[in-house]
Amino acid sequence: MNAILKPGASPVDLDSAAAAQAALRSFWRISEAWQLDATEQTTLLGVGRTTLYQWKQGKVGAGLDRHVLERLSYLFGIYAALQILLPVGSQADAWVRKPNAAPLFGGKSALTRMLGGQVADLYVVRDYLDAQRGGRA
C-alpha cells in the first residue's frame, strides 16, 4: 500500500519493514507513557503474545497487516488528541487510566473501553476525543 504524506512528497511504502518498525517504535513509546503491560499491548494491537515479543525484538516481516495498521492509526490519534487536550504530558498519559464519568465510559477508564478487543472500541474513544477538541460534533 502506498500513501503520499503531502503533495510532491515521495510515496511511503506502508508495507515495508522500515515503516512497520517506525510505527511499532511509536507504539512502544505510547505503551511506556501509558504504562501498558504485554497483555494490554496484545489486546490493543490485536495480535498474540508471540508476535508481540518478536516485534519487540525487532523481528518485523515485510510490514504490518491492515488490521494492525488500523489499530495503530486509532491509537496514534488518541495519543495525539490527548496531547492537544491536556498539554501537560503526564496528565495526558494518566487520562487513559482514570475513571471517566462520560456516558461512553460508564465510570470506567478509556483504557478499559479500548481493551474491549474490537477496533470499534478504539474508534469510539478516538471519536470522543475528537469531539472534545472540536474536531467532530
N, C-alpha and C positions, 0 to 999 in steps of 0.2 A: 504494500500500500504506500503510495507516495502522497505527500502533503507539502504544500508551499506555505511557509510562515507569513510572508508578505510579498507584495508584488516585486518581481525582479530578484527575489532570493532563490538560492539553489534549492532544488527539491530535497526533502528529508525522507529518507527511506525508513519508515517506521518498522519494517520487517528486519532491519539489520540488528546484529548483535550489539553494535555500539549504541543504537537508540534504546534497545532493551536495557542495557547496563546503565545508561543515563537515567532512564525512567525509574529503575529499581534503586539507584543511588538516592534519588529524590524521595522515594518511598521509605527507604531506611532512615533518612533524616526525619521525616514526619513521624515514623514509628518511634524514634528516640524521643522526639519532642512530646508526643502523646503518651509515652511510656507503654507502648503496646507490647504484649508478650507474644510468643510464637503462635499460640492458638488464635489470638485476635488477628494477627497478621495473616494467617492462612485463611481465616474466615473473610476478612476484608478483600483479599486478593482472589478468593475462590479457588485456591489450589491446595494440594496436600502437603503434609509436612516434609516429605522427601524433596519435592520440588522447591519448597521454600528454602531448605537447607542447601540444596545445590545452588540456588540463586545467590544465597548469602556467601557462598564460596566462590562466586564469580563464574559459575558454570551455567551460562545462559546460551541457549542454542541460537539459531538464526534470528530469532525475535520472539516477541510475546504474542499470544493469540489475541484475537479481537475482544474476547470477553475480559481478559485481564487488562487490556488497554482501556476498555470502557470503565472498568472499576477504578483504575488509576486516574483516569480523567476526572471522575467524580471526586475522588479523594483529594486530588490536587486542587480542584475547585473549592472544596470545603475548606481546605487549609488556607487558600488564598483569601476567601471570603472572611474567614476569621481574622486574618491579619489586617484586613481593611476595617472590620467592625470593632475589633479590640486591638488597637495598635501596640499595646504592651504585650510582647511575645509570650510571657509567662501566663498572662490572663487568657490569651487566645488559645494557648496549648491546653490549659486547665479546663476550658469551657466544655470540651468534648466529654469529660467525665463527670461534670456537675449535674445534679438533678435539674430538670427543666420543667417549669410549670406550663409551657405551651401545650395546647391540646395534642399536638403531633407526638409529643414525648410522654404524656401522661405521668409526669413527675419523675420519669427516669431520665437518664442521660442520653445525649445524642449518640454516644458510642454504643449504648445498649441497642438503640434503634438500628444503627449501622451494622451491628453484629447479627442482625436478623438473618443474614446469609444471602439475601436476594439483592440483585443490582438495584431493584426498586427502593430498597432501604437506603442505599447511598443517594439515589436520586432525590428522594423526598427531603433528606437533610440538606442537600445542596440547594434544592429549590427553596426551602425555608430560609436559608441564609441569604440567598439572592434576593428574596422578597424583603428581608430585614434591612438589606443595604440599598433597597430601592431599585434593584435590577429587574424585579418582576412584581406583578401585582397579585 
